[in-house]
Amino acid sequence: MDMNEELSRYLRNMESSLLQVVDDDFIQEHKHLTKKYTDADINEMFRLCLISPGGKSWSPVWQVLLLLYQAAFSESYTTEPDRFMTLGNYIIHKLPKGSKPVIYSFGIGSNITFDQAAADLFDVPIHMYDPTPGVAGFMEQFKDDPRLIFTQEGVYTEETEIKLFTSNIPGKLNSSLYPIHGKDGDYVMVRCRPLEDFVAANGHDHIDILKMDVEGVADDVLLHMLDKTDIRPKQIVAEFEVKQIENPITYLPKLITLMRKLMDNGYRIYNQLLTRKASIELIIVHQSLYDACSDK
């Protein structure tokens, strides 16, 4: 198979994956758009992708693909701004007044403004996890805060020890289960467990807020949760890293499978911003929470 044939096959696969979402209901719901924007408006959007694509390199084609996929399965949170609030460095769906949510925070790095803000706002403990040795050292300074319960473990689809590739940038604590800094990058072996193990160990029967910045495995973790457990968080705030983990042309269709399953399980999907970098940041809200916060 020559390169042109292989590219054509990948593009057909991408279009087939999008058709899982862009059905007759989708078309009817958004049919008004055909009269809302002129050809000139659409041309301007593509020009923007050409002169200012997301990511660290000039990749307008990837930018267009990311925008297409986000448009297929998510709405901007700005369509219903009164439902959302900023909590530290994240945007979340508001909770009913007086809530005492169970909050899990996977992927800490060196920024815990979300965790601190959530602890302050709701007056609840935050269950924080990150397998990176450098993060464990960073969290030492907060060990006397009983609200910030940190454990040096990672979330995955099974209990295992796995390679964790560390950053080659001095002082940067981000790490990944994928060799995002190159196949010859440094790594350490770390312990990971599936989500249900953490929930059982903490004696919880539900999760209200599941925050994940887990550098490339959020899709695997959520697919496992949906297929193998009865855990259905009230909301999930997650980042799906695309470009550094795998070529978007093969990775993006995998996201459609996850998004379809989330919607089939009663979730509404919002994007935090139209992607201006090589990832998709989503706020995934269960219909039960959406209804609980709706005006009566």
Buried (B, 14 or more C-beta within 10 A) or exposed (E): EEEEEEEEEBEEBBEEBBEBBBEEEBEEEEEEEEEEEEEEEEEEEEEEBEEEBBBEEEBBEBBBBBBBBBBBBBBBBEEBEEBBBEBBEBBBBBBEEEBEBBBBBBBBBEBBEBBBBBBEBBEBBBBBBBBBBBBBEBBEEBEEBEBBBBBBBBBBBEEEEBBBBBBEEEEEBBBBBBBBBEEEBEBBEBBBBBBBBBBEEBEBEEBBBBBBBBBBBBBBBBBBBBEEEEBBBBBBBBBBBBBBBBEBBEBBBBBBEBBBBBBEEEBBBBBBBBBEBBBBBBBBBBEEBBEEBEEE
